[in-house]
Amino acid sequence: MSNNSRFRIDDVLDILSRTPKVLRLMLEGLPNDWLHSNEGENTWSPFDVLGHLIHGEKTDWVNRIQIIMNHGDTKIFDPVDRFAHLHKKKHNAIEILLDEFETIRNHIGQIVRVMAKNYHEEVGPWRAYLGHSSVQIILAKE
């Protein structure tokens, strides 16, 4: 994105909606050795990265949206535990995690679209990131 480009929520939603498909194309069907290999100490495997994304979708996005809606800009976000997913069991097949990520990401996209439509005046300091054209595009899609 160039310095002259304006952040537009419709562009972000488009990119976010593509992520599950891209990850599926990259990871599905690969041998477990590839999926669980990393670059060494304190690095993550593709399996770990996917777990991190799922954890973030479950614990960060929705919680932060709730903070914005309930407290505006008066409450600071809780810190993100970037490593929480590493403490969970890794028994799921990659296909199960890919399905879970796709489902969660689709729901997050729905939440963001609804919020942009219904609460575009109430998002406080984040209003600049919505942009008028983005809200109009979202409203037109409904």
MDTraj code that builds the backbone (N, CA, C; nanometers):
import mdtraj as md
import numpy as np

residues = "MET SER ASN ASN SER ARG PHE ARG ILE ASP ASP VAL LEU ASP ILE LEU SER ARG THR PRO LYS VAL LEU ARG LEU MET LEU GLU GLY LEU PRO ASN ASP TRP LEU HIS SER ASN GLU GLY GLU ASN THR TRP SER PRO PHE ASP VAL LEU GLY HIS LEU ILE HIS GLY GLU LYS THR ASP TRP VAL ASN ARG ILE GLN ILE ILE MET ASN HIS GLY ASP THR LYS ILE PHE ASP PRO VAL ASP ARG PHE ALA HIS LEU HIS LYS LYS LYS HIS ASN ALA ILE GLU ILE LEU LEU ASP GLU PHE GLU THR ILE ARG ASN HIS ILE GLY GLN ILE VAL ARG VAL MET ALA LYS ASN TYR HIS GLU GLU VAL GLY PRO TRP ARG ALA TYR LEU GLY HIS SER SER VAL GLN ILE ILE LEU ALA LYS GLU".split()
xyz = np.array([
    [0.0853, -0.1166, 0.0000],
    [0.0000, 0.0000, 0.0000],
    [0.0898, 0.1227, 0.0000],
    [0.0694, 0.2119, -0.0930],
    [0.1512, 0.3324, -0.1003],
    [0.1102, 0.4302, 0.0088],
    [0.1946, 0.5296, 0.0310],
    [0.1648, 0.6301, 0.1325],
    [0.0390, 0.7090, 0.0990],
    [0.0027, 0.7152, -0.0281],
    [-0.1152, 0.7904, -0.0695],
    [-0.2434, 0.7084, -0.0605],
    [-0.2309, 0.5793, -0.0379],
    [-0.3494, 0.4940, -0.0307],
    [-0.4207, 0.5141, 0.1015],
    [-0.5513, 0.5100, 0.0945],
    [-0.6335, 0.5233, 0.2141],
    [-0.6788, 0.3849, 0.2577],
    [-0.6743, 0.3614, 0.3860],
    [-0.7228, 0.2357, 0.4421],
    [-0.8723, 0.2265, 0.4149],
    [-0.9147, 0.1167, 0.3539],
    [-1.0569, 0.0972, 0.3260],
    [-1.0979, -0.0394, 0.3791],
    [-1.2028, -0.0405, 0.4570],
    [-1.2460, -0.1642, 0.5211],
    [-1.2877, -0.2694, 0.4188],
    [-1.3429, -0.2280, 0.3050],
    [-1.3838, -0.3266, 0.2054],
    [-1.2627, -0.4011, 0.1496],
    [-1.1494, -0.3328, 0.1355],
    [-1.0269, -0.3999, 0.0908],
    [-0.9786, -0.4988, 0.1964],
    [-0.9846, -0.4580, 0.3212],
    [-0.9412, -0.5451, 0.4306],
    [-1.0289, -0.6691, 0.4378],
    [-1.1598, -0.6508, 0.4285],
    [-1.2507, -0.7656, 0.4335],
    [-1.2236, -0.8618, 0.3185],
    [-1.1918, -0.8084, 0.2025],
    [-1.1600, -0.8931, 0.0874],
    [-1.0352, -0.9771, 0.1159],
    [-0.9325, -0.9144, 0.1686],
    [-0.8085, -0.9866, 0.1998],
    [-0.8324, -1.0886, 0.3107],
    [-0.9013, -1.0464, 0.4168],
    [-0.9277, -1.1383, 0.5279],
    [-1.0088, -1.2593, 0.4830],
    [-1.1024, -1.2386, 0.3925],
    [-1.1848, -1.3506, 0.3468],
    [-1.1048, -1.4486, 0.2613],
    [-0.9961, -1.4042, 0.2016],
    [-0.9131, -1.4921, 0.1179],
    [-0.8159, -1.5774, 0.1981],
    [-0.7809, -1.5333, 0.3173],
    [-0.6773, -1.6012, 0.3952],
    [-0.7059, -1.7494, 0.4168],
    [-0.8270, -1.7902, 0.4580],
    [-0.8504, -1.9339, 0.4769],
    [-0.8283, -2.0158, 0.3494],
    [-0.8684, -1.9628, 0.2354],
    [-0.8505, -2.0356, 0.1091],
    [-0.7029, -2.0490, 0.0738],
    [-0.6278, -1.9424, 0.0955],
    [-0.4843, -1.9452, 0.0661],
    [-0.4145, -2.0472, 0.1560],
    [-0.4473, -2.0450, 0.2846],
    [-0.3857, -2.1407, 0.3768],
    [-0.4221, -2.2845, 0.3404],
    [-0.5459, -2.3062, 0.3013],
    [-0.5880, -2.4411, 0.2623],
    [-0.5069, -2.4887, 0.1411],
    [-0.4916, -2.4020, 0.0416],
    [-0.4139, -2.4389, -0.0770],
    [-0.2687, -2.4707, -0.0417],
    [-0.2138, -2.3972, 0.0530],
    [-0.0739, -2.4168, 0.0904],
    [-0.0517, -2.5401, 0.1773],
    [-0.1467, -2.5722, 0.2657],
    [-0.1202, -2.6707, 0.3705],
    [-0.1912, -2.8044, 0.3555],
    [-0.3087, -2.8046, 0.2974],
    [-0.3870, -2.9279, 0.2919],
    [-0.3137, -3.0350, 0.2117],
    [-0.3070, -3.1533, 0.2696],
    [-0.2461, -3.2664, 0.2015],
    [-0.0958, -3.2786, 0.2176],
    [-0.0328, -3.1833, 0.2853],
    [0.1117, -3.1932, 0.3067],
    [0.1422, -3.2984, 0.4130],
    [0.2594, -3.3595, 0.4046],
    [0.2981, -3.4569, 0.5075],
    [0.3110, -3.3894, 0.6446],
    [0.2812, -3.4645, 0.7500],
    [0.2901, -3.4109, 0.8860],
    [0.4287, -3.3573, 0.9182],
    [0.5325, -3.4202, 0.8649],
    [0.6679, -3.3704, 0.8909],
    [0.6828, -3.2258, 0.8447],
    [0.6260, -3.1931, 0.7322],
    [0.6329, -3.0561, 0.6808],
    [0.5476, -2.9623, 0.7654],
    [0.4299, -3.0096, 0.8037],
    [0.3370, -2.9253, 0.8786],
    [0.3862, -2.8936, 1.0193],
    [0.4664, -2.9822, 1.0766],
    [0.5109, -2.9646, 1.2148],
    [0.6580, -2.9254, 1.2253],
    [0.7232, -2.9010, 1.1140],
    [0.8629, -2.8572, 1.1161],
    [0.8697, -2.7062, 1.1338],
    [0.9740, -2.6628, 1.2045],
    [0.9951, -2.5192, 1.2208],
    [1.1391, -2.4855, 1.1831],
    [1.1781, -2.3623, 1.2046],
    [1.3122, -2.3177, 1.1663],
    [1.4126, -2.3285, 1.2801],
    [1.3714, -2.3841, 1.3916],
    [1.4601, -2.3975, 1.5063],
    [1.3927, -2.3475, 1.6326],
    [1.4725, -2.3327, 1.7369],
    [1.4211, -2.2912, 1.8668],
    [1.3468, -2.1572, 1.8571],
    [1.2349, -2.1500, 1.9274],
    [1.1525, -2.0287, 1.9333],
    [1.0950, -1.9873, 1.7980],
    [1.0725, -2.0838, 1.7098],
    [1.0051, -2.0561, 1.5827],
    [0.8822, -2.1451, 1.5735],
    [0.7953, -2.1124, 1.4838],
    [0.6693, -2.1844, 1.4718],
    [0.6629, -2.2626, 1.3418],
    [0.5955, -2.3748, 1.3495],
    [0.5672, -2.4553, 1.2310],
    [0.4421, -2.3993, 1.1633],
    [0.4135, -2.4420, 1.0402],
    [0.2866, -2.4013, 0.9783],
    [0.1657, -2.4385, 1.0651],
    [0.1706, -2.5543, 1.1296],
    [0.0635, -2.5975, 1.2197],
    [0.0480, -2.4983, 1.3350],
    [0.1611, -2.4546, 1.3914],
    [0.1589, -2.3575, 1.5012],
    [0.1017, -2.2235, 1.4559],
    [0.1403, -2.1792, 1.3375],
    [0.0905, -2.0511, 1.2858],
    [-0.0613, -2.0567, 1.2702],
    [-0.1113, -2.1663, 1.2168],
    [-0.2561, -2.1805, 1.2016],
    [-0.3247, -2.1810, 1.3381],
    [-0.2661, -2.2491, 1.4354],
    [-0.3203, -2.2471, 1.5713],
    [-0.3225, -2.1066, 1.6291],
    [-0.2180, -2.0300, 1.6023],
    [-0.2105, -1.8908, 1.6475],
    [-0.3220, -1.8070, 1.5851],
    [-0.3446, -1.8257, 1.4564],
    [-0.4511, -1.7508, 1.3885],
    [-0.5884, -1.7853, 1.4462],
    [-0.6123, -1.9129, 1.4707],
    [-0.7407, -1.9555, 1.5277],
    [-0.7586, -1.8963, 1.6669],
    [-0.6551, -1.9046, 1.7484],
    [-0.6631, -1.8492, 1.8838],
    [-0.6923, -1.6987, 1.8789],
    [-0.6245, -1.6288, 1.7895],
    [-0.6475, -1.4850, 1.7763],
    [-0.7893, -1.4523, 1.7334],
    [-0.8416, -1.5299, 1.6409],
    [-0.9795, -1.5075, 1.5959],
    [-1.0764, -1.5277, 1.7121],
    [-1.0512, -1.6288, 1.7939],
    [-1.1427, -1.6612, 1.9036],
    [-1.1320, -1.5641, 2.0203],
    [-1.0117, -1.5179, 2.0497],
    [-0.9928, -1.4433, 2.1743],
    [-0.9664, -1.2946, 2.1565],
    [-0.9216, -1.2517, 2.0402],
    [-0.8821, -1.1120, 2.0257],
    [-0.9838, -1.0276, 1.9497],
    [-1.0211, -1.0696, 1.8316],
    [-1.1093, -0.9880, 1.7485],
    [-1.2406, -0.9557, 1.8184],
    [-1.3128, -1.0583, 1.8579],
    [-1.4453, -1.0375, 1.9162],
    [-1.4345, -0.9641, 2.0491],
    [-1.3373, -1.0004, 2.1315],
    [-1.3201, -0.9314, 2.2596],
    [-1.2920, -0.7832, 2.2393],
    [-1.2104, -0.7514, 2.1425],
    [-1.1783, -0.6106, 2.1176],
    [-1.2979, -0.5354, 2.0599],
    [-1.3749, -0.6014, 1.9779],
    [-1.4971, -0.5389, 1.9268],
    [-1.5912, -0.5083, 2.0431],
    [-1.6030, -0.6028, 2.1369],
    [-1.6899, -0.5810, 2.2527],
    [-1.6400, -0.4645, 2.3377],
    [-1.5097, -0.4521, 2.3541],
    [-1.4540, -0.3404, 2.4307],
    [-1.4888, -0.2085, 2.3626],
    [-1.4714, -0.2021, 2.2316],
    [-1.5027, -0.0793, 2.1581],
    [-1.6507, -0.0448, 2.1728],
    [-1.7363, -0.1450, 2.1585],
    [-1.8799, -0.1196, 2.1647],
    [-1.9254, -0.0807, 2.3052],
    [-1.8670, -0.1426, 2.4068],
    [-1.9112, -0.1170, 2.5437],
    [-1.8428, 0.0024, 2.6096],
    [-1.7195, 0.0342, 2.5666],
    [-1.6423, 0.1366, 2.6366],
    [-1.5884, 0.2464, 2.5457],
    [-1.6157, 0.2379, 2.4155],
    [-1.5619, 0.3386, 2.3237],
    [-1.4104, 0.3397, 2.3302],
    [-1.3543, 0.4586, 2.3425],
    [-1.2087, 0.4689, 2.3488],
    [-1.1588, 0.4903, 2.4918],
    [-1.2420, 0.4547, 2.5916],
    [-1.2040, 0.4784, 2.7311],
    [-1.1338, 0.3599, 2.7961],
    [-1.1328, 0.2446, 2.7319],
    [-1.0691, 0.1269, 2.7907],
    [-0.9592, 0.0765, 2.6985],
    [-0.8479, 0.0446, 2.7575],
    [-0.7340, -0.0090, 2.6827],
    [-0.7558, -0.1582, 2.6607],
    [-0.7159, -0.2064, 2.5436],
    [-0.7274, -0.3491, 2.5141],
    [-0.6396, -0.4307, 2.6081],
    [-0.6880, -0.5498, 2.6422],
    [-0.6068, -0.6433, 2.7183],
    [-0.4915, -0.6909, 2.6303],
    [-0.3772, -0.7215, 2.6911],
    [-0.2647, -0.7719, 2.6105],
    [-0.3005, -0.9042, 2.5429],
    [-0.2414, -0.9274, 2.4292],
    [-0.2632, -1.0502, 2.3534],
    [-0.1592, -1.1531, 2.3963],
    [-0.2048, -1.2743, 2.4250],
    [-0.1125, -1.3837, 2.4545],
    [-0.0788, -1.4522, 2.3228],
    [0.0298, -1.4103, 2.2622],
    [0.0678, -1.4612, 2.1305],
    [0.1078, -1.6082, 2.1322],
    [0.1297, -1.6642, 2.2498],
    [0.1801, -1.8012, 2.2593],
    [0.0796, -1.8989, 2.3190],
    [-0.0420, -1.8548, 2.3458],
    [-0.1423, -1.9394, 2.4120],
    [-0.1692, -2.0678, 2.3344],
    [-0.1683, -2.0602, 2.2040],
    [-0.1983, -2.1783, 2.1217],
    [-0.0924, -2.2875, 2.1367],
    [0.0271, -2.2507, 2.1793],
    [0.1348, -2.3489, 2.1927],
    [0.1138, -2.4411, 2.3126],
    [0.0259, -2.4021, 2.4040],
    [0.0003, -2.4814, 2.5237],
    [-0.1155, -2.5793, 2.5055],
    [-0.1764, -2.5764, 2.3884],
    [-0.2885, -2.6665, 2.3616],
    [-0.2378, -2.7933, 2.2945],
    [-0.3151, -2.8992, 2.3090],
    [-0.2787, -3.0253, 2.2447],
    [-0.2832, -3.0094, 2.0935],
    [-0.1948, -3.0798, 2.0268],
    [-0.1846, -3.0696, 1.8814],
    [-0.2317, -3.1987, 1.8151],
    [-0.3475, -3.2469, 1.8553],
    [-0.3951, -3.3745, 1.8030],
    [-0.4871, -3.3604, 1.6820],
    [-0.5318, -3.2405, 1.6515],
    [-0.6216, -3.2233, 1.5377],
    [-0.5466, -3.2340, 1.4055],
    [-0.6138, -3.2889, 1.3079],
    [-0.5583, -3.2923, 1.1729],
    [-0.5622, -3.1511, 1.1157],
    [-0.4718, -3.1225, 1.0254],
    [-0.4642, -2.9892, 0.9660],
    [-0.5959, -2.9519, 0.8983],
    [-0.6636, -3.0488, 0.8386],
    [-0.7908, -3.0208, 0.7714],
    [-0.8964, -2.9702, 0.8697],
    [-0.8958, -3.0245, 0.9905],
    [-0.9906, -2.9796, 1.0933],
    [-0.9603, -2.8354, 1.1326],
    [-0.8325, -2.8041, 1.1483],
    [-0.7947, -2.6670, 1.1834],
    [-0.8258, -2.5697, 1.0696],
    [-0.8041, -2.6119, 0.9470],
    [-0.8366, -2.5259, 0.8328],
    [-0.9865, -2.4980, 0.8271],
    [-1.0675, -2.6000, 0.8520],
    [-1.2133, -2.5812, 0.8554],
    [-1.2530, -2.4849, 0.9672],
    [-1.1931, -2.5042, 1.0840],
    [-1.2247, -2.4185, 1.1987],
    [-1.1875, -2.2731, 1.1699],
    [-1.0692, -2.2525, 1.1135],
    [-1.0254, -2.1164, 1.0827],
    [-1.1180, -2.0511, 0.9802],
    [-1.1563, -2.1253, 0.8783],
    [-1.2451, -2.0702, 0.7760],
    [-1.3802, -2.0301, 0.8356],
    [-1.4345, -2.1145, 0.9215],
    [-1.5631, -2.0850, 0.9851],
    [-1.5536, -1.9611, 1.0730],
    [-1.4504, -1.9563, 1.1558],
    [-1.4342, -1.8422, 1.2465],
    [-1.4116, -1.7144, 1.1671],
    [-1.3250, -1.7198, 1.0676],
    [-1.2934, -1.5995, 0.9894],
    [-1.4180, -1.5471, 0.9182],
    [-1.5013, -1.6372, 0.8663],
    [-1.6250, -1.5930, 0.8011],
    [-1.7161, -1.5218, 0.8993],
    [-1.7233, -1.5723, 1.0220],
    [-1.8073, -1.5080, 1.1229],
    [-1.7524, -1.3712, 1.1613],
    [-1.6211, -1.3590, 1.1701],
    [-1.5607, -1.2296, 1.2015],
    [-1.5945, -1.1291, 1.0916],
    [-1.5867, -1.1717, 0.9661],
    [-1.6213, -1.0838, 0.8548],
    [-1.7648, -1.0352, 0.8632],
    [-1.8550, -1.1255, 0.9021],
    [-1.9953, -1.0873, 0.9172],
    [-2.0116, -0.9840, 1.0282],
    [-1.9430, -1.0064, 1.1389],
    [-1.9512, -0.9133, 1.2520],
    [-1.9006, -0.7756, 1.2110],
    [-1.7876, -0.7718, 1.1431],
    [-1.7296, -0.6435, 1.1016],
    [-1.8229, -0.5698, 1.0061],
    [-1.8818, -0.6421, 0.9112],
    [-1.9744, -0.5774, 0.8169],
    [-2.0942, -0.5175, 0.8898],
    [-2.1512, -0.5935, 0.9825],
    [-2.2675, -0.5443, 1.0566],
    [-2.2294, -0.4229, 1.1409],
    [-2.1150, -0.4309, 1.2072],
    [-2.0726, -0.3181, 1.2900],
    [-2.0456, -0.1943, 1.2057],
    [-1.9809, -0.2123, 1.0923],
    [-1.9527, -0.0972, 1.0063],
    [-2.0821, -0.0324, 0.9597],
    [-2.1817, -0.1135, 0.9355],
    [-2.3107, -0.0605, 0.8902],
    [-2.3860, 0.0078, 1.0042],
    [-2.3954, -0.0597, 1.1174],
    [-2.4810, -0.0119, 1.2255],
    [-2.4152, 0.0865, 1.3213],
    [-2.2834, 0.0827, 1.3301],
    [-2.2172, 0.1620, 1.4334],
    [-2.1071, 0.2518, 1.3789],
    [-2.1144, 0.2878, 1.2524],
    [-2.0045, 0.3647, 1.1949],
    [-1.9855, 0.5002, 1.2619],
    [-2.0856, 0.5537, 1.3274],
    [-2.0703, 0.6807, 1.3985],
    [-2.0149, 0.6617, 1.5394],
    [-2.0247, 0.5400, 1.5940],
    [-1.9889, 0.5157, 1.7331],
    [-1.8496, 0.4572, 1.7538],
    [-1.7718, 0.4413, 1.6515],
    [-1.6442, 0.3714, 1.6675],
    [-1.5309, 0.4620, 1.7131],
    [-1.5621, 0.5835, 1.7484],
    [-1.4644, 0.6732, 1.8090],
    [-1.3408, 0.6932, 1.7237],
    [-1.2222, 0.6741, 1.7828],
    [-1.0988, 0.7027, 1.7101],
    [-1.0752, 0.6104, 1.5909],
    [-1.1543, 0.5052, 1.5779],
    [-1.1365, 0.4122, 1.4660],
    [-1.2202, 0.4529, 1.3454],
    [-1.3000, 0.5586, 1.3584],
    [-1.3880, 0.6027, 1.2500],
    [-1.3101, 0.6301, 1.1218],
    [-1.1917, 0.6878, 1.1348],
    [-1.1126, 0.7225, 1.0163],
    [-1.0795, 0.6000, 0.9321],
    [-1.0746, 0.4840, 0.9952],
    [-1.0400, 0.3631, 0.9210],
    [-1.1561, 0.3078, 0.8402],
    [-1.2765, 0.3511, 0.8696],
    [-1.3912, 0.3031, 0.7940],
    [-1.4022, 0.3736, 0.6597],
    [-1.3867, 0.5039, 0.6580],
    [-1.3977, 0.5788, 0.5334],
    [-1.5407, 0.5807, 0.4832],
    [-1.5818, 0.6905, 0.4252],
    [-1.7193, 0.7029, 0.3774],
    [-1.7487, 0.6057, 0.2643],
    [-1.6561, 0.5900, 0.1700],
    [-1.6833, 0.5008, 0.0567],
    [-1.6966, 0.3568, 0.1032],
    [-1.6206, 0.3169, 0.2046],
    [-1.6292, 0.1804, 0.2551],
    [-1.7653, 0.1527, 0.3160],
    [-1.8143, 0.2463, 0.3945],
    [-1.9450, 0.2280, 0.4562],
    [-2.0523, 0.2222, 0.3487],
    [-2.0415, 0.3064, 0.2470],
    [-2.1399, 0.3042, 0.1388],
    [-2.1369, 0.1711, 0.0650],
    [-2.0184, 0.1159, 0.0430],
    [-2.0071, -0.0138, -0.0239],
    [-2.0714, -0.1221, 0.0612],
    [-2.0445, -0.1191, 0.1914],
    [-2.1023, -0.2190, 0.2816],
    [-2.2540, -0.2065, 0.2832],
    [-2.3038, -0.0834, 0.2900],
    [-2.4485, -0.0635, 0.2902],
    [-2.5109, -0.1122, 0.1599],
    [-2.4419, -0.0934, 0.0490],
    [-2.4942, -0.1363, -0.0805],
    [-2.5010, -0.2881, -0.0913],
    [-2.4116, -0.3588, -0.0209],
    [-2.4089, -0.5052, -0.0264],
    [-2.5216, -0.5672, 0.0540],
    [-2.5771, -0.4926, 0.1469],
    [-2.6822, -0.5473, 0.2338],
    [-2.8147, -0.5551, 0.1620],
])
top = md.Topology()
chain = top.add_chain()
for i, resn in enumerate(residues, 1):
    res = top.add_residue(resn, chain, resSeq=i)
    for name in ("N", "CA", "C"):
        top.add_atom(name, md.element.get_by_symbol(name[0]), res)
traj = md.Trajectory(xyz[None], top)
